[in-house]
């Protein structure tokens, strides 16, 4: 703190001789300062708490949505399997099936589809369906049978529904996985010990072109 020691000189010219104040001066915070600081801390913590709650709710909702999409694929695979079995039953008396195909269809009939064996069952259905269609091509007259027509239409419809369900599943999973690596979303993700979820990948059999024509 400087003390003004200016004195009026005889010639009327003012001079300035600074004198340094080395005494101890204590810093003082007014009650307004204290209130403002506490309020700022409360607002900051409140915003962070709201962010954490919002993100945690988002991750929980998204996981439920992913489970719902996976369940939809599971249900459609079960319907597809049932349609495949009905196709075999409806044409068994008119067609000569290979023994291995009939054995696989019989196993599929009794096999329960669960999230754990979803990929395995899907691959078996894909393989059996492809072999069944190849067998159908040997019996073109069967295409005029009304039951076969309906079942084949159902099969085509289920193919489209499955493709749509897989796209929806992959879209939600992709969004979820991206959020795990974006700041600041990865902070609550790490606290929840979340990890990336697998995308639905086509099997080698699914990647082959399969014709539904008979």
N, C-alpha and C positions, 0 to 999 in steps of 0.2 A: 504494500500500500504506500503510495507516494503522498507526502505532505507538501502542499504548495507554500513555498517560502518566498514567493515573489514580494519585493518591496518597491515602492515607488521611489525612483532615484530623483536627485535634484534637477536633473536635466529633463525630467518628464518621460524618460525612456524606461520602460518596464523590462526587468530581467527575470529569468527563471532559474532557480537553483534547487534541483530536486533533492529531496531527503528521503532515503529509503526507510520504510517502517518494518523493522525486523521482529516486532512483537508477535506473539502467538494469537492467531485469530481462528476460532473454531467454526467449522462449516455447520450450517444450520439448514435443516429441511423443514419446510412448513407442513402443517397438517394436510394441506392440499396436495403437496408433493407426495407425501406418504400414501394418501388415498388414491392418487392417480397411478402410482407404481403398483399398488396391490390390485387395483382394478385392471390394469394392463396384464398382470400375471394371471388373474382369474380368467380374463377373456381369452388369452393365449391357450391356457390349459383347457378351457371349455371348447375352443375350436378344435384342438387336437383330440380331445375325448370324443367329440361328435364325429370327427373324421374316422377314428378307429372303429367306433360303433357302426358307422355307415358302411365302411369297407368290410367289416366282419359279417354284417348282414348280407352284403352283396355276395361274398364268397359262399355263405351258407345257402342263399337262394340259388346261386348258379350250380352248386353241387346237387341240389335237389332237382334242378332242371335237367342236368346231365343224366342223373339217375332215371328221370322220367323219359328222356329220349332213348336211353339204353333199354328201358323196359318196353318202349314201343317197338323197337327192333326185335326184341325177344318175342313179343306177342306175334308180330308179323312172321317171324321165322317159324313159330309154331303153326300158324295158319298155312304157311307155305308147305310145311311138312305134311299137314293133314291133307292138303290138296294133292300133293304128290302121292300119298297113300291111296286116296280115292281114285286117282287116275289109274294106278296099278290095279286096284280092285275092280274097276269098271271095265278094264280091257284084258284082264288076266286070261279069260277064257278064249279070247280071240287072238292073242299074240303069244309068241314064243319068247319069253324073257330069259335072259341069261341067269344062271343060278346065282351068281354073285350079286346081281342087282336085287333079286328077290330077298336074298339074305340081308342085304344092307337095309332095304325098306322095312323088313320085319324088325330089325334092331331099332330103326328110327321110330317105329310105331310105339315102342315101349320106353324109349329114352326120354327123360324129362329134361327140358331146356332150362338151364339156370345161368346166372351171370358168369359163373366159373367156366362152364363148358360151352358158352355162347359161340365162340369162334370155331371150336371143334365141330359142333353140330351144324353150324352154317356151312362149313367146308364139306361135310358129308352130304348135306342137302344139295349143295351146288353140284357135287360130283354125280350123285344119283339122278338129279334132274337132267343133267347133260346126257347121261347114258340113256335115260328113259326117252328123251326126245330123239336121240339117234335111233332107238328101237322103233319109235313111232313112224319114222320115215320109211320103214319097210312095209307099213300097212296104210297106204294113202286113203283107202276106203273108209277107214275109221273116222276120218275128218267129217264125214257126213252125219255121224251119230250125234244126236242132240246133247246127250250127257257129256260126251267128250268135248264138244264145242264149249259147253258151259264151264267145264273144268279148265280148259285151256284159256278161256277168257279170264277166269279167276286167277290163273297162274300169271297171265300177263299183267293184270291189275295189281297183283301182289308184288310183282317185280318193280313196277313203277312206285308203289307205296314204300317198298324197302329202300329204293334208291333215294327217295325224298327224305325218308327218316334218317338215313345215313348222312345225308348232307346236313340236315338240321343238327344231328348229334355232333358232327365234326365242327360245325360253325360255333356251337356253344363251347365245346372243348377248346377250340383254338382261342376264343376270347378269354376263357378262364386261364389258359396257360400263359397268354401274353401278359395278363394282369399280374402274374406272379413275379415278373421281371421288370415291371415299370415302377419307377419311384413316383410317389411315396407308397404305392400300393403294396410293394414287397415287404414293407415293415410289418403291417398286421398279418400278411401272409406267412412271414417267418414266425411270428408269435403263435400262429395257429398250426405251425408245422405242416403247411400244405405242400404238395408236390404236383408236378405236371401229370395230367391224365392222358392215356393213350388215345390216339385217333383211330377211327375205324379204317383198317386197311383191307383192300381186296385180296383174296387168296389167289393163288396162281390159276385155279380153276375158274374163278370169277372173271379174271382178266381175259379169258378166252371168249371168242364170239360164240354165242349160243343162239341158234335159231329156234323159234317157236313154231315154225311151219312144219306141216306133216305131209 
